[in-house]
Amino acid sequence: MNTMDDITAEFTTMEPVSPSATADYEDYPDYECDVGPVRSFRAQFQPPVFWLIALLGGAGNILVVWIYLNLRRRLKTMTDVYLLNLAVADLLFLVTLPLWAAEASGSWTFSSPLCRVTSALYKLNLFSSVLLLTCISWDRYVVIVQATKAQNSQVERRRCSKLVCVCVWLLALLLATPELIFSRTSQEGACRMVFPPHLGNKTKILVLSLQVSMGFCLPLVVMAFCYSVIVAKLLQTRSFQKHRALRVILAVVLAFTLSQLPYNTMLVMEAAQASNLTITACDDVKLFKTVEQVLQCVAYTHAMLNPFLYVFVGERFRRDVKQLLRVCHRRPGANHSQAFRSSTNKASVMSGSTNKASVMSDSETSQALSL
């Protein structure tokens, strides 16, 4: 029978990274605890969920990128630039989900270098997407709350958005560096981070703390501040689109909080577990790991929901999709891109004539929130 010191020593050197195995079951040796049912649940539950997220999210994000680059070719605002980069970040994560689904079904059968790259792509998406969502929140805050300043600096702000995106990707790559260094295929056949013994528990806790703080807490604070001020501003604005804008904001904040808060709470508990093994009873261990697997899948749905929450709910992009479907239906053999742009230009002229009657604050607000 293993002693508690043996269990603690084993726990401190192994840090899971794969979406299908956030904490390997070998951290809790099978000396008195049969974790076979937990493994069976993972093998049955996670692969179909991962494939569903990959297929739906891939289709949505590919359509987003295609419309931005090939049809509208419009990156007129900072939010447009951020949304395009957000879709690319989600696609980078979604292409790794089939690999994690294969691992959840049995074990990691691919090479260690691929393990490093795949794990790094997962963290790269995690940090880049949440930082981009934070940038979108701040941009909407500037456009709506500081409308005059935003109107007078549109060109500079567009240039600045590209620089901000470069900084976001570089920061996300820096935060994903631990995966590139420590990820490998373990002896148990799992893709995970394996720390040298001299690094121990402090490195594991640091990695988890960094993920929770930079991947959830700090962005949530910024988003809560920006959207609370935006809501207060909209409540003072006489706009017929005010209530629609409030619904979009509420959907954005709730989707982010509900998908990320439960899983990040589990990560905090996992950091505490790494520190002093707060959970030792076999039934509690199995329950903890089962709940974590479910909340993990909920958190990963953000890559599937983003196109709908941040793009398809938007008025402009929804109009783009409708016009694209109309053009494809009417002209099956025609140049769809050219026909679409012609149709879009007509719609823009019509919408512009109807918006002339509204005051500047209302039009700026509706444009910022309609995407």
C-alpha positions, -999 to 999 in steps of 0.1 A, spaced: 0 0 0 13 35 -9 19 59 19 6 95 19 41 108 12 43 87 -20 9 100 -31 19 136 -25 52 131 -43 35 117 -74 9 144 -74 35 172 -74 53 161 -105 24 156 -129 3 183 -143 -24 174 -169 -31 196 -199 -54 177 -221 -91 187 -222 -100 151 -217 -78 145 -187 -73 176 -166 -59 156 -137 -48 121 -144 -63 93 -123 -28 80 -115 -26 110 -91 -49 90 -69 -34 54 -70 -57 25 -73 -46 10 -40 -81 13 -25 -100 32 -51 -113 18 -83 -115 48 -108 -125 25 -136 -161 39 -137 -147 74 -140 -125 64 -170 -155 47 -186 -177 78 -181 -150 99 -198 -147 75 -227 -184 76 -233 -192 112 -225 -164 134 -238 -157 121 -273 -192 128 -288 -193 161 -270 -159 171 -284 -169 161 -319 -202 181 -316 -183 212 -305 -157 207 -332 -182 203 -360 -207 230 -350 -180 255 -339 -159 248 -369 -188 255 -393 -197 287 -376 -162 301 -373 -153 291 -409 -184 310 -421 -173 340 -400 -138 341 -415 -151 335 -450 -176 363 -449 -151 387 -434 -123 379 -459 -141 370 -491 -175 386 -491 -177 418 -472 -140 424 -469 -149 449 -443 -128 455 -412 -143 489 -406 -142 489 -368 -119 476 -341 -146 451 -332 -145 437 -367 -108 431 -364 -112 415 -329 -140 392 -341 -120 380 -371 -91 371 -348 -115 355 -323 -128 332 -350 -92 322 -360 -84 315 -323 -115 293 -319 -106 274 -351 -71 267 -337 -87 251 -307 -114 233 -325 -90 214 -348 -74 199 -317 -106 185 -303 -107 153 -325 -73 144 -310 -85 149 -275 -116 129 -283 -93 101 -294 -74 103 -262 -106 103 -241 -116 71 -259 -85 53 -248 -51 69 -246 -28 93 -264 -16 73 -294 2 102 -311 38 115 -307 51 137 -279 58 166 -302 22 166 -314 12 165 -277 32 196 -271 18 215 -301 -18 204 -294 -16 214 -257 -1 247 -266 -28 254 -292 -54 247 -265 -39 272 -241 -32 297 -270 -69 297 -278 -79 299 -241 -59 330 -235 -62 347 -269 -100 343 -271 -107 356 -236 -83 386 -241 -100 394 -274 -134 393 -258 -120 417 -232 -108 440 -260 -143 438 -276 -158 449 -243 -134 478 -240 -140 489 -276 -177 490 -271 -172 510 -239 -151 536 -258 -176 538 -287 -207 541 -266 -195 559 -234 -169 581 -251 -187 585 -285 -173 618 -295 -137 608 -289 -143 575 -307 -158 593 -337 -129 616 -341 -102 589 -339 -117 561 -361 -87 557 -384 -62 557 -355 -83 532 -335 -84 508 -365 -46 509 -368 -43 505 -330 -66 474 -332 -41 455 -354 -13 463 -330 -35 452 -300 -42 419 -318 -5 413 -323 1 419 -286 -27 396 -277 -13 367 -297 22 373 -283 9 374 -248 -12 343 -253 18 325 -268 39 335 -238 13 322 -214 11 289 -234 49 284 -231 47 259 -201 27 235 -224 54 238 -251 81 230 -225 66 204 -202 40 186 -223 47 150 -233 32 115 -235 33 100 -200 39 64 -191 2 60 -186 -5 70 -222 -18 105 -215 -8 138 -230 1 159 -200 26 183 -184 53 164 -165 73 186 -142 108 178 -130 108 168 -93 127 199 -82 100 222 -96 73 204 -76 40 217 -64 47 254 -67 49 252 -105 16 233 -108 -1 258 -85 15 287 -105 2 273 -138 -33 268 -125 -33 303 -108 -22 319 -141 -50 302 -160 -76 313 -135 -64 348 -132 -55 356 -168 -81 333 -184 -111 343 -162 -108 367 -133 -91 397 -149 -112 395 -181 -144 392 -160 -136 423 -140 -129 443 -172 -161 430 -189 -182 437 -158 -170 472 -156 -174 480 -193 -208 465 -197 -222 479 -165 -212 514 -176 -226 507 -211 -259 496 -196 -261 528 -175 -254 548 -206 -280 531 -227 -306 536 -200 -301 573 -204 -304 571 -242 -337 575 -260 -331 548 -286 -356 524 -301 -328 498 -302 -319 502 -265 -337 471 -253 -323 450 -281 -288 461 -272 -294 453 -235 -304 418 -245 -273 413 -265 -251 426 -236 -269 403 -212 -264 373 -234 -227 380 -238 -220 384 -201 -242 355 -190 -226 331 -216 -191 340 -205 -199 337 -168 -220 306 -169 -196 287 -192 -164 297 -175 -172 302 -138 -180 266 -128 -149 252 -145 -126 278 -131 -140 271 -97 -129 235 -102 -95 247 -112 -92 266 -79 -102 234 -60 -76 215 -80 -49 240 -70 -59 235 -34 -59 197 -40 -23 200 -54 -13 220 -23 -25 197 5 -46 169 -9 -79 182 5 -98 153 -12 -87 118 -1 -119 97 1 -124 75 -29 -160 84 -35 -152 121 -33 -123 117 -57 -145 100 -83 -172 126 -79 -148 154 -82 -133 141 -114 -167 133 -130 -180 168 -123 -148 183 -136 -151 164 -169 -187 177 -174 -178 213 -165 -148 211 -188 -171 204 -218 -193 233 -207 -163 256 -207 -152 245 -241 -185 253 -257 -173 289 -258 -156 282 -291 -189 270 -305 -211 298 -290 -188 327 -300 -200 329 -336 -236 330 -325 -232 354 -295 -208 379 -310 -216 377 -347 -248 360 -357 -268 378 -331 -254 410 -346 -277 428 -369 -252 435 -397 -237 400 -398 -272 384 -397 -281 406 -427 -249 394 -445 -258 357 -440 -294 363 -452 -282 381 -483 -256 354 -490 -283 327 -489 -305 348 -511 -278 353 -537 -268 316 -537 -304 306 -542 -311 330 -570 -278 327 -589 -265 291 -586 -238 296 -613 -229 332 -608 -200 348 -590 -214 348 -555 -189 372 -540 -195 399 -566 -233 394 -564 -232 395 -527 -212 427 -525 -236 444 -550 -266 433 -529 -248 445 -497 -241 479 -512 -278 484 -520 -288 473 -485 -262 497 -470 -276 526 -490 -312 518 -479 -302 514 -442 -282 546 -443 -312 565 -456 -334 552 -428 -308 560 -401 -305 597 -411 -334 606 -389 -318 593 -357 -295 613 -336 -257 606 -337 -257 590 -302 -284 565 -312 -268 555 -345 -234 551 -329 -249 530 -302 -268 507 -325 -237 503 -348 -215 494 -319 -238 468 -306 -252 454 -339 -218 443 -352 
